[in-house]
Amino acid sequence: MTLCLMLWPGNSSVRAQSSNESLAARFRKVTPESRWELIDTIRLGFNAHHTQGLVRVGEDFFLTAVEVKRWPKKYGQMKGKFDRDTGEGIGHLFRFNRDGVLLEDLRLGEGSIYHPGGLDFDGSALWVPVCEYRPYGPSIVYRIEAGKMKAEKAFEFDDALGALAFDKTTHTLLGGNWGSRGLYRWQVAGNGKVENAASPATPNPSFYIDYQDCHDAGEGMLLCSGLRNYAGADFGKPYPMGGLDLISTADLRPVHQLPVTLWAPSGRVMTSNPAWIEVSPHGLLAYFIPDDDEQAILYVYEIKLR
């Protein structure tokens, strides 16, 4: 099925004209009773590996993914601050169009630092974290001009950054570490340079999901997606719970939380990893890629609010 142009605005300026409301304001109107309508499914025409983060810029999508060559192996006992080795892999930033056709594949990382995470777009460039595939490992943060697909190393950081978001209101870069249990922030200069050290980690006060992908939502807010697995005697296996959190960049606390009870046919919750939410003429559009490898499908939902 091909979507009409009303649902696929060609650029961000067209999208902004569809409503005077910010993404944050529109998302505050969504409740657990809101109806999600699946309006398209697009199979990606390439091996997406282990999908991580998603943004849409104009007509194209940018997807981070990790190609795992060898999964990290748990140690029998802790070795310093680490409970496992680094494994082996390759980091990817894919650019693809709305038909699922791969346009570019940019490799990211160095050596044992190969795991890209959730990314965001600041209006001209993408911010992508790449870390070791283990808690507390080092990270590299890249700034990538969307039209050039050339990675510039912005800075290195001594913690495993799993997601980044860019607050356009305050020109602040925010990041979450492994499981998003700690949240950091950096001030970004007008030239795109990060010149200060990160603030001390702020403990994440929300526990029902771990953030996987976060994006600017306007009004000094970020919209974060994620999941958490819950074990219970009645389930027999971990139960995945997905959700979306609108959080304030001022104090990094959630102001509107929404459980997401949508699952792919594979059984994966829709907010497993990559998610992108945007304003549409009648509500919101939500894009998810919960599955990996050749099974990766872009699911497009509309939430009608008027």
Helices and strands as residue ranges (DSSP letters): H 12-17, H 23-27, E 36-43, E 50-57, E 60-70, E 74-79, E 82-84, E 88-96, E 102-108, E 115-116, E 120-121, E 125-131, E 139-145, E 151-157, E 161-167, E 172-177, G 178-180, E 182-187, E 202-203, E 210-218, E 221-230, E 239-248, E 254-260, E 275-280, E 283-288, G 293-295, E 297-304
